[in-house]
Amino acid sequence: MSERSTRRRFLRAAGVAAVAGIAGCSALNGGGQPATDGARATAGGATAGAATTVGETATGRSATTDGDSSAGTTSENSTTAGDDADSGSGSLELDELATDAFRRNLSRDGFVPERTVPGSVERAWGIEGINVGDHTASKASAVAADGNIVIPGDSGEVTSVTPGGDVNWVAGTHPSAFGIHGTPAIANDTVYVGAYDGALYAFDLATGEQDWRTQLGGSIGGSPAYHEGRLYVAVEFADPSGSLFVVDAVTGAIELEDSRPTDHPHSTPGIDRDAGTISIGSNDGFLYTWEYPSMEFAHAFDAGEDVKAPIATYDGAAFFGSWDERVFRVDLASGTVDWTFETGGNVMSGAGIDTDSGTVYIGSHDHNCYALDAATGEEQWRFETDGWITGCPAVTSEHVVIGSYDGNLYALTKAGEEVWRAENEGQITAAPLVHDGAIYYTERATEEVSGGAYRLVPAG
């Protein structure tokens, strides 16, 4: 099925549609801050590399929505938005898919074969103050919509600029230690993004005005997935623990919370519509998978150590790295491992997948970018940098573009040869955006300067 954004008729009654038949989801009570949870299901006892079906989930949490919608409780194990949530919209025409999002599509493969990388580049402009903190999580990435570029930062602000670098608007989130590290999904002329204040936001794409804000938990470090009027996002709690939420994109009302993760889920969901699954990783070392769109829990795979990266899906499998220094291919239907590849360091980078050639590109703390055969896990080549690679690559038909802690953004051929490097003062941990013949990216702040956002264009 094509990931290209299309328009469809999506009918909504007042509030949001109920999600029925969802196994093991916690109940929610409208109003208040997130409550302390009770007994929590664990995935303990499973051996690394095994598929585990996790049992009953924890008790519910509360959440608040700034706006016209609120969440109501329906039963002990499933949650839908309450009848008092009024979208005021009646029959709406909503986007089926996001016009742009983290890694470009629901499968998070980062593959944009129709886009081109220049043979040499120069900097067209830079904007200071996008990233100001030293949190080691990979920085958020820019997305493109309606001819403009939307750039989130750990300053807690979202900035919309023209391709020429002129600022359209700046929207702020509530103050938090780490601001924004997730990348927005853009749909319905709206910018949807989570922040480290634990809230999910909707901003008007044209003006930057806040449409709604829903408090979900302690922090959101990953990016939301948008599909057919719903948002799917992993949320962290201080316990430590976490949940996968489903939120109505029009009202911000919570439709579902599943609280299986027993540590922070910093990961971004990957949705494979062909396989009928949605998956997230967690710091408890598990890959959690649900059937999609029913959201019935399928299985948990034990990867041994923290799974922080976004989950890429392709060919009926999930591709991701773990802090046990391995890259995994896990079958989405069975939850069993197809292959693993051992690197020399933690793997926090997300996989970029050329779905035409069946090649996986992924970075490691061992300073290398690897090209692996998606079917077998066999190494095709590696490219060494002088720093950790924690960000995700952008993959076109001819190039791989990836950043490093050594301060360089690299363009590589599909044979692993360097085409060019763009030098920066800060580390490059965000995934680059290749768009309209240019490249947009951000850098981490240093002790001397804030982290900027930049546009590279063909040299000369």
Secondary structure, DSSP 8 states (H G I E B T S, - for coil): ---S--EEEEE--SS-----S-TT---EEESSS-----S----TT--TT-EE--------EEEEEESS--EEE--SS-EEE-TT---S-SEEEEESB-SB-TTSSTT---B-TT----SSEEEEEEEEEEE-----S-----EEETTEEEEE-TTSEEEEE-TTS-EEEEEE----SS---S--EEETTEEEEE-TTSEEEEEETTT--EEEEEE-SSB--S--EEETTEEEEEEEETTTEEEEEEEETTT--EEEEE---SS------EEETTTTEEEEE-TTSEEEEEETTT--EEEEEE-SS---S--EEETTEEEEE-TTSEEEEEETTT--EEEEEE-SS---S--EEETTTTEEEEE-TTSEEEEEETTT--EEEEEE-SS---S--EE-SSEEEEE-TTSEEEEEETTS-EEEEEE-SS---S--EEETTEEEEE----SSS-EEEEEEEE--
